[in-house]
Amino acid sequence: MAAINPGVGKWVLLGALIALCHPSRGDAGVLPEERADALYHSYDGGGVKVTGPSVLVRKTLGTSTSLSGNYYVDHVSSASIDVVTQGSPYKEERKEKSIGVNYLKGDVTLIAGYTNSEESDYSANTANFRISQDMFGDMTTISMGYSRGWDTVRKNGQTNFMEDVGRNNYQLELSQVLTKDSVLGLTFEVISDEGFLNNPYRSVRYLDPTNPIGYSFEPEHYPRTHSSSAVTLQARYYLPYRASVHGEFRTYGDSWGITAHNAQIDYTHPIDGNWTVDLKYRFYSQSAADFFSDLFPRISSQNFLARDKELSTMSNHTVGAGISYEFARNAWHYIDKGSLNLHIDHIQFNYDDYRDITASGSAGDEPLYKFSANVIRLFLSLWY
């Protein structure tokens, strides 16, 4: 099942990286262009492989309405450290379907959508609504958004196990044109979750002198509520030679005691009219949850217990590069233009208080865990 955590786990990471081919909010005052996207994505790192296609189609109706539909598949093969130390490697498939509508009325844009995701032991449904208003001659845009999620958690092999999760997400965003070459954005987000928030397969370890390896396992136990907030500041500057620089800083805090920060810088450079090169660097760091421990002192030592590495003290570095080629720019049959894109990211994950128990060492003295991952996105876009 997909991990539920505020850290940068594989699902959160992939969701962010493939968002460009998913239905997303449009700029206020402008409908999304009619286009079709076909994406192949691949994630490989830490014993986890995720691959699959995604197809997105957008269609405009008249001058005020735009519809979108997306179909997305994950093929997951997992032999992560969590899996190999507490169970057996597994394979599964996740399918996601989304629909969306944008409605434009003057300077106001209304956006609504629905997403359903299904896998063998997890079902997720999300409905979202957003309203954006342009002001002061389109120099300022204010947006407000709300999404409601209702998930069902199951456990393979236990037909009587079924738990619910409810999610609420609130967003307030301000976009401001500062000069003809620069734009500034500020986003405030609040999320509240309630229900079964941990993974039903995962366990924690505790010191056990009666066990020859020095420790034993018991199931994780999380609080049934979780609230978080985040503030994101973004800026983009357009350079005289058609290139641009984009920077972002985000700070996060939650009721579980986690604080996190990430910073990112991107550079986009056009070459010979048809080619564009993108470069990226991102850094992320977080503190551990209040109830996280790599090794608890005894069985049932506290009310809440977690050993999910994504709730530990951790950091990661991402270096990415991409190249895009535009073709049929003067129209070709039914196609106005097209774009072929390849993006590759390399990510290094480092954990400061989560240990690799597959390595040698006495209980609590094993080496700290770390791994790297590669993410590849190849996608074709056609405007019509």
N, C-alpha and C positions, 0 to 999 in steps of 0.2 A: 504494500500500500504506500501511497505517497506520504513522506514524512511531514509531520505537522510541527513546524517550529519557525521562529523568527530569524534564524540564521540563514546563511547562504548554502543550503543543501542542494542536492542535484535538481530537485523539482523547482525550487524557487529560482535557481540559476537558469534552468532551461526556459522557465516561463518568461523570464526577463529577456533572454537572448532571442527567442523566436517571436517576441511580441510584434515585431515589424510586419509579420504576415498574419497577425490575428486582427479581428475587428477591434478598433480602438476609437478613442474620441477624435472627432474632427475639430479643426480650428473653427472658432465661432465666426459666423458670417460667411463661411465658405463650405460647400458640400464636398465630401471626398470625391476624387476623380473616379470615373468608371475604369475598372482595371481587374485583372485576374492575376493571382500569384500562386506559383507552385513551389513548394519548399521541401528540401531534404535536409534533415538535421541529424547530427551525430554527437553524442557525448561519450567519452571513454576515460575513466579515471577511478581510482580507488576500488577496483574490482567491479565497477558498475559500467555497463554499456547500455546506452539508450539511443535508438535510431527510429526513424519513421518519416512519413510524408505529411505535408499539410497543404491544403488547397483553400484559397480564399477568393471569392468573387464579389465585386461591388457593382451595383446597377442603379442608375439615377432614373427616377420617375418624375417627369416634368422638370420644373425649376426649383422645387422646394423639398423633395424627398429623395433620400438615398437608402437603398437596402443592401445588406451584406450577409453572406453566409460563409461559414468556415467549417472544414472537416479536418481533424488532426489526429494522428495515431502515434503512440509510443510503443515500441517493442523493447522491453526491458529484460536484461540478463544481469542478475545480481549475484556477486560473490564478494560483497563488501565485508569489511572487518566485523560489522555487526552480525552479518549473516553467518560467516564461517565460524565465528566463536560461539554462536547461540542456536545454530540450526543448520540447514542445508541450502546450497545455492538454488536459486529458482529463476524461472522465466515467466513473464506475464505480458499482457497487452492492455494498454489504456486507450480508449477512444473518446474523443471530445468533439462535440458539435455545438456550434454557436450561430446565432442569428442576431442581427442588429438593424436599427433604423435611425436615420438622422433626418430631422425635420427643420427646415430653415424658414424663419419668419422675420424678415427685416434684419436687424442686428442680433437676433436671438436664435440660438441653435438648441434644439431639444434632441437628446440622444437616449435611446433605450436599447437594451439587449438582454439576451438569455443564453446561458451556457450550461450544457450537461456533459459530465465526464463519468465514464463507467470503467471499472476494472473488477477483477474477480472478488475483491474484498473491500471495495470502497466506491461509493456513489457520491457525486458532488453536483449540486445544482446552484446556479447563481443568477439572480436577476439584477440589473443595474439601470440606473437613470442618471442623467446628467443634463444640466442647463448651463449655457454660456451666453454672456452678454458683452457685445462690443460697445465701447464708449469713447468719448473724446476723439472723434474722427478715426476710429479703429486703432488708436494708439494704445488703448488699454482694454484688456479682456479679463473679466471675472467669471469664474466657473465654479459651480457647486455640484457635487456628485454623491450618490448613495448607492450602495449595493448590498443585497441581502443573500446570504448563502445558507443552504440547508443540506447537510451531508449525512450519510449513513455509513458507519464503520462496521465491517464484518470481520470474521476471522476464519480463514480457510481451515477446513477440518472440524469446525465447531458450528453446526447449523443453528444452535440456540443462542449464539453470540451476535448481538446487534445493538449498536449504540448510536445516538444522534449527536450531531454537532451543529450549532447555529452560529452564523457569523454576520456581523454588521460592520460596514466600512463607510466612513464619512470623509469627504475630501472638499477642501476649499483651495482654489488656485487663482493666482494673479499673474498675468503676463503683461509686461510693459515694454513698449518700444522706447528705448532711451535716445538713440540717434538713428540716422539712416543706415548705420552699419552694426548696431548692437541691440540685443533684446535680452531682457532680464525676466526670469520666472521664479515665483515663490509658491510652494505647495505645503499645505498643512493637512495631515491625515490622522484620523483616529480610527482604531479597529477594536472591536470587542468580540470575543469568542466565548461560547459556553457549551459544555457537554463533555464528551469523551475526547480529550485533547492529546493523549499519548498513543504510542504505537502498541497494539495488543501483543505483538511478538517480542518486543524488546524487554530485556531484564537489566538489573543493576547487579553489581558484585559487592560482596561484603567479606570481611576477614573471617576465616573459619579455620582454626588450628586443627580441627579434626579431619580436614580435607588435605590430602598430600600436596596439592598445588597451593595451599594457603588461603584459598577463598572459595566461596560458593555463590550461587545466583538466586535472586528472587525477582518477581515481576516489578516493573516500574509502576509508579503511582503519581499522577500529576494532579494539580488543582483542576477543578471543573470550570473555572473562569479564567480568562486571560484578556487583559486590555493593554493596548499599546498606542503610542503616538509617535509621529515622525514629522520632521520639517526638512524640506529639500529646497535648496537654492541653486538655480541654473542660470547660466549666462552664455550667450553666443555672440561672437564678433566676426563679421564678414570682412575679409581682407581684400585689398584693392585688386589682386590678381585672381578673383573669384574663389579663392580658398576660404575656409572658415575654421575657427577654433571654438570648441565647446567645453565648458567646465561645469562640474556639478559637485555639490557637497550636501550630504544628508546626515542627520543625527536622529537617533532612535532611542526610545526608552520604554520599558514595559513594567507591568505589575509583578513579574517574576524576578525582577532585579537585574535584567539584562540591559546594558547600555551599548550602543553600537554607533560607529561612524564610518562613512565611506566617502572617498573623494575620487573623482574621475576626470580625465582630460582627453579630448578627442581632437584630431586634426584631420580635415578633409581637403584634398588637393586635386583639382581637375588636371587632366593631361590630354592635350591634343583634341579637345572638344568632346570626344566620345568616351574617354576613359576617366575614371575617378578612383583615387586611392584614399583609404581611411586608415588611420593609426589610432590606437587607444591604449591608455594605461589606467588601471583602477586599483585602489587599495581599500580593503575592508578590515575592520577589527571590532571585536565585541568582548564584553565581560561575560562571566558564567552566570547561569540562573542560580538563585538562592538555594535551591534544593538539588543542585547537581553535585555529584562527587564521582570520581573515578573508582574509588574504593571506600565503601562505608565501613565504619568500625565494627558493626555487628548487624545481625538480621533485624529488620524493622526498627532501625535506629531513629527514624523520624517519620512524621506523617506523610511527607511527600518525598519521592525518590526518583532520580533521573540519572541515566548514564548515556544519554544521547549526545554524541560528540558535537552536534550542532547547538547544544545548549552549554557547551564548555567555553572556556576562554580560548579564542581562536582568532586567526587573521588569514587573509589570502591576498595574493597579488595576481592581477590579470594583465597580460600583454596581448594585444590583438591587432590584426591587420586585415584589411579587406580591399577588394578590387571590384569595380563595376564597369560594365561596358554597355553603352546605349546604342541601339540599332533601330533601323526603320524610322528615323527621326522625321522624315518627310512623308510619313504614312506609307503603308504597304497593305494593299487590299483592305481588309476590315480593321487593321491595326494602325493606330495613330503613331505609336512608338513602342519600343520594348527595352528591357534592361536585363542583363545577366549578371548575377552577383555572387561572389565567393568571399566568405568571412571565416577567419580562423582565430580562435582564442586559446591561449595557453594559461592555465591557472595553477598556482602553487598554494596548497592549503597547509597551514601549520597550526597544531593544537598544543596549547601550553599546559593543560592539566588533564589530558586524555591520553592514556598509555596504550601501546600496542601489545596486547596480551598474547599475540601469536609469536612474539619474540621471546628470547630467553631472559630470565631475570626473576628475582623473588617478587612476591606480591607487593605492588606499589612502587617497585624500582625498575619496571620495564621501561624501555625507551619511549619517549613521547612519539605520538603518531603524526605522520605527515604523508601527503601524497600529492601528485599532480594530475591534472586532467586536461584533455584537449576537446574543444568544441568546434565543430565544423557546420557551417550553414551555406548551402548552395540553393539559390532560388532564382526563378525566372518571373519577371513581371511584364505584363502586357496591358497597355492602355488602348481602349477602343472607343 
